[in-house]
Amino acid sequence: MDQPREKLRALGAAALTDAELLAIFLRVGVKGKSAVTLAKDLLHHFGNLPRLLSCTSEELTQIHGMGISKWSQIQAAYELVKRSLEETLSQDSVFSSPSYVKEFLQAKFGRLPHEVFLCLYLDSRLHLMECQELFRGSLTHTAVYPREILKEALSRNASALIVAHNHPSGNPLPSIADQELTLALTKALQLVDIPLLDHCIVSNSGFFSFSDAGLMNNE
C-alpha cells in the first residue's frame, strides 16, 4: 500500500516522487484508486507537473474526484513556493543565487498563455526590491516601451535592473526584436547610470538568459 506520508517522515520530502508529493495534498483517492494512483492519473492527464500546477479550477474540477477545495490547496502551495523564491531574492544578491532568478521567473509566468513583460528592480546590494508586471500582450506579441521602463526604474530609485518576458509558443530563444529591445534598453538605462544586468526569456519548456549567453553589453 502506498504511504507517502510515512515515506516522507522516514526519508525526507526529496525522496518522494511527484505523484507521492501530490498525493499528500489530495489526502484521499476516489473509489478504486488510492491517492497516489489518482495523483499519477492527474500528472498523466495534464502532461507534467508545471501544467497541473497552472491549471484553472474549471480544468481540474472536470476530473472525477477533484473539487474546488483540492484545486485551492494546490494553488496555495504553488503560491507559497513563488513567494519563498521572491523573498530569497529580496534577501540575497541575485548573483549569489542565480538559480533562484530562473526558478522564480519560471514559476511566476512560465506557463501563461499570453506574453507578459516583467521588471525586477534591484537595490545597491543587488537585492530584489520589487517585481513588477509592466506590459501584457497577446499570444505572440507584447508592446514594450523603454521610456516607461526608465520612468518606473527612476521612481523606485533602482540601482540595477533585470527584465524578463515569456514566450507562450514554448521556444525561449530570443527574436531579432528581443535583441533590439535589449540593446535599446541598455542604452537608455546607461543614460541614467542604471545597468541592465540581464534580459531573461521564459517558456514552459526552457529558459534563456542574455547575460549567460554573453549578449549583454554594459560598457
C-alpha positions, 0 to 999 in steps of 0.5 A: 500500500502506498504511504507517502506520508510515512515515506516522507517522515522516514526519508525526507520530502526529496525522496518522494516522487511527484505523484507521492508529493501530490498525493499528500495534498489530495489526502484521499483517492476516489473509489478504486484508486488510492491517492497516489494512483489518482495523483499519477492519473492527474500528472498523466492527464495534464502532461507534467507537473508545471501544467497541473500546477497552472491549471484553472479550477474549471480544468481540474474540477472536470476530473472525477474526484477533484473539487474546488477545495483540492484545486485551492490547496494546490494553488496555495502551495504553488503560491507559497513556493513563488513567494519563498523564491521572491523573498530569497531574492529580496534577501540575497544578491541575485548573483549569489543565487542565480538559480533562484532568478530562473526558478522564480521567473519560471514559476511566476509566468512560465506557463501563461498563455499570453506574453507578459513583460516583467521588471525586477528592480534591484537595490545597491546590494543587488537585492530584489526590491520589487517585481513588477508586471509592466506590459501584457500582450497577446499570444505572440506579441507584447508592446514594450516601451523603454521610456516607461521602463526608465520612468518606473526604474527612476521612481523606485530609485533602482540601482540595477535592473533585470527584465524578463518576458515569456514566450507562450509558443514554448521556444525561449530563444530570443527574436531579432526584436528581443535583441533590439529591445535589449540593446535599446534598453541598455542604452537608455538605462546607461543614460541614467547610470542604471545597468541592465544586468540581464534580459531573461526569456521564459517558456514552459519548456526552457529558459534563456538568459542574455547575460549567460549567453554573453549578449549583454553589453554594459560598457 
